[in-house]
């Protein structure tokens, strides 16, 4: 397993995203993921499945310190008093002790960033999390947040796949000793996985198109990915990407596709994204 090393954090480069997983299916998928080798699990207060993710971890029998768990506080709960309550609710729901990484899920321009960063850092001081970070922050917001934080930010979780460039965000992560953890890393399937550049690399290496895309991501400095799947058979496939290497030409050809700039996740409350 490859790791993103950011500050004192070691984040497994491939994790399981649990968005939309519910009930016993979520519990079983988390337990199975751990059984096949996943050591990074991602959830959020908004997903409504923290309790099930925690149950899946316990059911797996894995020692707590062998799995890296991330959760996130929703953008409507970023005021100081709301943040503290939401973070504690997450920890109570997971019921595995402190999480490894607590993130701001989305920025909120109506709440002072400094207030939110103070609340996020206090979660470390209160023993709720070992590390902190953000999600869906632009490069400018990353610069501002890093300057305000009393504890190091180790991660920005962001949409990233072969059809969406993130050059400015990546540069900001690198200058602040942070990792970028990609959600929707295979672009929710579809055209990304059928593109001739991806399919040619898959044929050359005897891998699936999804494995090629995930490999392209984790081969980049400080980049990891949290592919979500509801299909148990995909778990091992998404993890089996460390036994081959993409050539420089293949990496460059896939990277060139990012200039399409096709963003999949763009809610009404999203920040003003970086322009390239």
VOGU-3710 file (C-alpha; in Angstrom, 3 decimals, decimal comma):
1> xxxxxxxxxx> 0,000/0,000/0,000  1,214/3,485/-0,865  0,737/6,349/1,586  0,346/10,098/1,303  2,712/11,566/3,872  1,526/15,012/4,937  2,939/16,436/8,126  2,679/13,685/10,719  -0,201/11,952/8,894  0,194/8,820/6,770
11> xxxxxxxxxx> -2,948/8,491/4,684  -3,400/5,256/2,706  -3,501/6,351/-0,936  -6,546/4,226/-1,780  -9,588/4,289/0,451  -13,238/3,336/0,308  -15,728/6,145/-0,199  -19,033/5,319/1,503  -21,370/7,981/0,078  -24,826/6,464/-0,619
21> xxxxxxxxxx> -24,019/3,245/1,279  -26,729/2,577/3,844  -27,846/0,130/6,495  -26,593/-3,424/6,567  -25,170/-3,052/3,062  -22,857/-0,344/4,376  -21,839/-2,440/7,386  -21,079/-5,450/5,187  -19,223/-3,430/2,543  -16,964/-1,779/5,133
31> xxxxxxxxxx> -16,189/-5,103/6,820  -15,485/-6,735/3,460  -13,287/-3,847/2,330  -11,131/-4,234/5,413  -10,961/-7,983/4,826  -9,584/-7,509/1,291  -7,008/-4,986/2,443  -8,478/-1,475/2,657  -7,021/0,598/5,464  -8,674/3,942/4,670
41> xxxxxxxxxx> -12,409/4,539/5,095  -14,219/7,773/4,323  -17,581/8,899/5,654  -19,302/12,150/6,626  -22,017/13,470/8,896  -24,096/14,279/5,803  -23,915/10,686/4,529  -25,995/9,472/7,463  -23,962/6,259/7,726  -21,306/6,925/10,359
51> xxxxxxxxxx> -22,929/4,457/12,743  -22,877/1,737/10,067  -19,267/2,498/9,102  -18,253/2,151/12,739  -20,167/-1,133/13,024  -18,434/-2,433/9,904  -15,035/-1,613/11,385  -15,871/-3,394/14,627  -17,328/-6,367/12,787  -14,109/-6,760/10,787
61> xxxxxxxxxx> -12,154/-7,389/13,976  -9,319/-5,114/12,870  -7,310/-3,298/15,511  -8,359/0,338/15,661  -4,863/1,670/14,990  -4,619/-0,311/11,733  -7,343/1,600/9,889  -7,448/5,284/8,915  -10,926/6,780/9,291  -12,070/10,140/7,904
71> xxxxxxxxxx> -15,307/11,980/8,548  -16,540/15,457/7,667  -18,628/18,271/9,166  -21,321/19,659/6,841  -21,147/23,238/5,582  -24,204/24,381/7,559  -22,508/23,450/10,857  -19,359/25,565/10,615  -20,184/28,156/13,275  -18,212/27,464/16,436
81> xxxxxxxxxx> -21,033/26,065/18,597  -22,542/24,044/15,757  -19,207/22,623/14,671  -18,346/21,298/18,120  -21,707/19,558/18,463  -21,556/18,056/14,950  -18,011/16,775/15,439  -18,923/15,135/18,722  -22,042/13,595/17,184  -19,837/12,063/14,483
91> xxxxxxxxxx> -17,447/10,572/17,019  -20,320/9,209/19,089  -21,986/7,677/16,007  -18,815/5,979/14,768  -18,068/4,745/18,296  -14,434/3,871/17,554  -12,784/6,647/19,537  -11,081/9,604/17,873  -11,092/9,653/14,085  -7,849/9,936/12,177
101> xxxxxxxxxx> -8,965/12,857/10,043  -11,746/15,406/10,483  -12,588/17,636/7,522  -14,682/20,685/6,764  -16,944/19,185/4,083  -17,529/22,431/2,145  -16,585/26,039/2,877  -19,340/28,436/3,933  -18,877/32,091/2,914  -21,536/33,181/5,420
111> xxxxxxxxxx> -19,402/32,054/8,369  -15,989/33,560/9,071  -13,294/31,095/8,023  -11,217/31,972/11,073  -14,085/30,965/13,371  -14,418/27,630/11,590  -10,680/26,966/11,619  -10,558/27,665/15,354  -13,379/25,164/15,876  -11,672/22,595/13,656
121> xxxxxxxxxx> -8,396/22,942/15,546  -10,216/22,684/18,861  -11,412/19,228/17,797  -7,755/18,139/17,931  -7,281/19,709/21,349  -10,453/17,999/22,587  -9,217/14,578/21,448  -11,886/14,053/18,785  -9,441/13,677/15,894  -5,745/13,092/15,295
131> xxxxxxxxxx> -5,509/15,205/12,154  -7,554/17,878/10,421  -8,145/19,099/6,900  -10,679/20,488/4,475  -12,662/19,464/1,418  -13,724/21,364/-1,687  -11,404/24,286/-0,931  -9,960/26,366/-3,741  -6,267/27,239/-3,822  -6,973/30,687/-2,330
141> xxxxxxxxxx> -9,077/29,213/0,465  -6,325/26,679/1,164  -3,781/29,484/1,535  -6,077/31,345/3,915  -7,007/28,292/5,967  -3,411/27,106/6,327  -2,381/30,542/7,588  -5,159/30,529/10,205  -4,867/26,976/11,504  -3,169/26,356/14,840
151> xxxxxxxxxx> -2,673/22,723/13,825  -1,381/21,538/10,434  -3,934/20,836/7,723  -3,019/17,504/6,127  -5,623/17,080/3,393  -7,900/18,756/0,887  -10,508/16,329/-0,414  -11,619/17,404/-3,879  -13,192/16,180/-7,091  -10,360/14,984/-9,329
161> xxxxxxxxxx> -10,371/12,679/-12,337  -9,004/12,578/-15,907  -11,617/15,054/-17,158  -10,978/17,734/-14,496  -7,703/19,599/-14,005  -6,780/20,591/-10,438  -3,372/22,164/-11,051  -3,801/25,153/-8,753  -5,291/23,097/-5,936  -2,496/20,535/-6,256
171> xxxxxxxxxx> 0,118/23,277/-6,148  -1,477/24,729/-3,001  -1,580/21,314/-1,339  2,091/20,763/-2,083  3,248/24,127/-0,777  1,321/23,556/2,469  2,512/19,946/2,962  -1,008/18,606/2,360  -2,352/15,704/0,374  -5,148/15,810/-2,185
181> xxxxxxxxxx> -7,635/12,977/-1,779  -9,740/12,608/-4,918  -13,429/11,885/-4,740  -15,304/10,807/-7,871  -11,839/9,620/-8,941  -13,061/7,663/-11,951  -15,535/10,352/-12,953  -18,470/8,162/-11,908  -17,551/5,806/-14,717  -19,143/6,532/-18,053
191> xxxxxxxxxx> -17,111/8,341/-20,680  -13,920/8,482/-18,613  -13,666/4,700/-18,658  -14,451/4,400/-22,351  -12,026/7,051/-23,568  -9,501/5,623/-26,086  -6,499/6,861/-24,066  -7,706/5,022/-20,960  -8,720/1,911/-22,845  -5,381/1,711/-24,675
201> xxxxxxxxxx> -3,473/1,798/-21,393  -5,827/-0,805/-19,917  -5,240/-3,147/-22,848  -1,466/-2,642/-22,669  -1,252/-3,488/-18,957  -3,997/-6,087/-18,783  -5,929/-3,973/-16,295  -9,413/-2,505/-16,181  -9,961/1,131/-17,213  -10,839/1,977/-13,603
211> xxxxxxxxxx> -7,517/0,555/-12,419  -5,683/2,692/-14,975  -7,404/5,857/-13,760  -6,763/5,089/-10,093  -3,129/4,305/-10,872  -2,781/7,635/-12,710  -4,013/9,403/-9,586  -1,886/7,682/-6,971  1,253/7,965/-9,112  1,027/11,736/-8,727
221> xxxxxxxxxx> 2,848/13,354/-5,831  0,581/13,702/-2,759  -2,536/12,372/-4,510  -4,795/9,599/-3,269  -8,308/8,443/-4,153  -11,442/7,176/-2,425  -13,452/5,312/-5,077  -16,971/4,480/-3,985  -18,547/1,206/-4,970  -21,622/-0,725/-3,948
231> xxxxxxxxxx> -20,354/-3,859/-5,712  -18,280/-6,191/-3,524  -16,434/-7,576/-6,557  -15,041/-4,107/-7,296  -13,339/-3,778/-3,914  -10,325/-5,951/-4,678  -10,078/-4,589/-8,225  -9,834/-0,968/-7,072  -7,107/-1,897/-4,607  -5,055/-4,013/-7,057
241> xxxxxxxxxx> -3,164/-1,151/-8,691  0,261/-1,408/-7,101  1,713/-4,165/-9,273  2,273/-2,164/-12,468  3,565/1,239/-13,566  2,218/3,633/-16,158  4,820/5,000/-18,553  5,619/8,706/-18,685  3,821/8,880/-22,029  0,712/7,210/-20,609
251> xxxxxxxxxx> 0,703/9,537/-17,604  1,054/12,574/-19,877  -1,685/11,414/-22,246  -4,154/10,921/-19,395  -3,195/14,227/-17,778  -3,859/16,009/-21,080  -7,499/14,916/-20,834  -7,978/17,039/-17,703  -8,165/20,150/-19,869  -11,760/19,167/-20,632
261> xxxxxxxxxx> -12,532/20,620/-17,179  -15,753/18,701/-16,752  -16,856/19,117/-13,161  -19,431/16,622/-11,884  -20,078/18,050/-8,427  -21,065/21,718/-8,358  -23,822/22,468/-5,841  -25,314/25,925/-5,433  -23,212/26,519/-2,304  -19,898/25,623/-3,977
271> xxxxxx> -17,092/28,197/-3,854  -15,905/30,103/-6,922  -13,646/27,422/-8,359  -10,081/28,015/-9,512  -9,777/28,898/-13,175  -6,905/27,554/-15,256
//
